[in-house]
Amino acid sequence: SRLLLEQGRPREAERVLLDLLDDPAIDRKFQLIAWARRFEAADAIGDDGKLTEAKRQVRALYVKLKSDYPEAIELFDEIVPLQTQRTLGVSSNVET
């Protein structure tokens, strides 16, 4: 999905992400990243409803994982751009 977003193909990225999020076997750390990517896709498309839903999903999952799955947060911090994290309101990175 990241490649599709970089290529300016957000609707295709969104379809890939929806398939991924519909998979009941997906690990929660990848679910968190997929929701963040879905936020980026919705932003590129200009769909406010999807932006709001993705932001809500990221925040809820982030809070759950922060306490019981810190490795997921570490991976999220490495993969999701800091600006996106800040826009989502979930950045654990602190500027020095």
C-alpha positions as a Markdown table, in Angstrom:
| # | Residue | x | y | z |
|---|---|---|---|---|
| 1 | Ser | 0.0 | 0.0 | 0.0 |
| 2 | Arg | 2.9 | 2.4 | 0.7 |
| 3 | Leu | 4.2 | 2.0 | -2.8 |
| 4 | Leu | 0.7 | 2.6 | -4.3 |
| 5 | Leu | 0.4 | 5.8 | -2.1 |
| 6 | Glu | 3.9 | 6.9 | -3.3 |
| 7 | Gln | 2.8 | 6.3 | -6.9 |
| 8 | Gly | -0.3 | 8.5 | -6.4 |
| 9 | Arg | -2.7 | 5.6 | -6.5 |
| 10 | Pro | -4.6 | 6.1 | -3.2 |
| 11 | Arg | -7.8 | 4.3 | -4.2 |
| 12 | Glu | -5.8 | 1.2 | -5.1 |
| 13 | Ala | -3.9 | 1.5 | -1.9 |
| 14 | Glu | -7.2 | 1.7 | 0.0 |
| 15 | Arg | -8.5 | -1.5 | -1.6 |
| 16 | Val | -5.4 | -3.3 | -0.6 |
| 17 | Leu | -5.7 | -2.0 | 2.9 |
| 18 | Leu | -9.4 | -3.0 | 3.2 |
| 19 | Asp | -8.5 | -6.5 | 2.2 |
| 20 | Leu | -5.7 | -6.6 | 4.8 |
| 21 | Leu | -8.0 | -5.2 | 7.5 |
| 22 | Asp | -10.7 | -7.7 | 6.7 |
| 23 | Asp | -8.3 | -10.6 | 7.4 |
| 24 | Pro | -9.1 | -11.9 | 10.9 |
| 25 | Ala | -5.6 | -13.4 | 11.2 |
| 26 | Ile | -3.8 | -10.1 | 10.8 |
| 27 | Asp | -1.5 | -9.3 | 13.7 |
| 28 | Arg | -2.5 | -6.2 | 15.7 |
| 29 | Lys | 0.8 | -4.5 | 15.0 |
| 30 | Phe | 0.1 | -4.7 | 11.2 |
| 31 | Gln | -3.5 | -3.7 | 11.8 |
| 32 | Leu | -2.3 | -0.5 | 13.5 |
| 33 | Ile | 0.0 | 0.3 | 10.5 |
| 34 | Ala | -2.7 | -0.5 | 8.0 |
| 35 | Trp | -5.1 | 1.9 | 9.7 |
| 36 | Ala | -2.4 | 4.6 | 9.6 |
| 37 | Arg | -1.9 | 3.9 | 5.9 |
| 38 | Arg | -5.7 | 4.0 | 5.3 |
| 39 | Phe | -5.6 | 7.5 | 6.9 |
| 40 | Glu | -3.0 | 8.5 | 4.4 |
| 41 | Ala | -5.0 | 7.1 | 1.5 |
| 42 | Ala | -8.2 | 8.9 | 2.7 |
| 43 | Asp | -6.3 | 12.1 | 3.0 |
| 44 | Ala | -5.0 | 11.7 | -0.5 |
| 45 | Ile | -8.5 | 11.0 | -1.8 |
| 46 | Gly | -10.0 | 13.8 | 0.3 |
| 47 | Asp | -12.6 | 11.6 | 2.1 |
| 48 | Asp | -13.3 | 13.2 | 5.4 |
| 49 | Gly | -15.5 | 10.4 | 6.7 |
| 50 | Lys | -12.7 | 7.8 | 6.1 |
| 51 | Leu | -10.2 | 10.2 | 7.6 |
| 52 | Thr | -12.2 | 10.4 | 10.8 |
| 53 | Glu | -12.8 | 6.6 | 10.9 |
| 54 | Ala | -9.1 | 5.8 | 10.4 |
| 55 | Lys | -8.0 | 8.3 | 13.0 |
| 56 | Arg | -10.5 | 6.8 | 15.5 |
| 57 | Gln | -9.3 | 3.3 | 14.8 |
| 58 | Val | -5.6 | 4.2 | 15.1 |
| 59 | Arg | -6.1 | 6.0 | 18.3 |
| 60 | Ala | -8.1 | 3.2 | 19.9 |
| 61 | Leu | -5.7 | 0.5 | 18.8 |
| 62 | Tyr | -2.7 | 2.6 | 19.7 |
| 63 | Val | -3.9 | 3.0 | 23.3 |
| 64 | Lys | -4.5 | -0.7 | 23.7 |
| 65 | Leu | -1.2 | -1.7 | 22.2 |
| 66 | Lys | 0.9 | 0.8 | 24.1 |
| 67 | Ser | 0.3 | -1.0 | 27.3 |
| 68 | Asp | 0.2 | -4.7 | 26.3 |
| 69 | Tyr | 2.2 | -4.9 | 23.0 |
| 70 | Pro | 5.0 | -2.2 | 23.1 |
| 71 | Glu | 6.8 | -4.0 | 20.2 |
| 72 | Ala | 3.9 | -3.0 | 18.0 |
| 73 | Ile | 4.3 | 0.7 | 19.0 |
| 74 | Glu | 8.1 | 0.5 | 18.3 |
| 75 | Leu | 7.3 | -0.9 | 14.8 |
| 76 | Phe | 4.7 | 1.7 | 14.2 |
| 77 | Asp | 7.1 | 4.5 | 15.2 |
| 78 | Glu | 9.7 | 3.1 | 12.8 |
| 79 | Ile | 7.3 | 2.7 | 9.8 |
| 80 | Val | 4.7 | 5.5 | 10.0 |
| 81 | Pro | 6.1 | 8.9 | 9.2 |
| 82 | Leu | 6.3 | 11.2 | 12.2 |
| 83 | Gln | 4.1 | 13.8 | 10.6 |
| 84 | Thr | 1.4 | 11.2 | 10.1 |
| 85 | Gln | 1.7 | 10.1 | 13.7 |
| 86 | Arg | 1.4 | 13.7 | 14.9 |
| 87 | Thr | -1.7 | 14.3 | 12.7 |
| 88 | Leu | -3.2 | 11.1 | 14.2 |
| 89 | Gly | -2.4 | 12.3 | 17.7 |
| 90 | Val | -0.4 | 9.3 | 18.6 |
| 91 | Ser | 3.2 | 10.2 | 18.3 |
| 92 | Ser | 5.4 | 8.8 | 21.1 |
| 93 | Asn | 8.5 | 10.5 | 19.6 |
| 94 | Val | 9.7 | 13.6 | 21.4 |
| 95 | Glu | 11.8 | 16.2 | 19.7 |
| 96 | Thr | 15.1 | 17.1 | 21.3 |
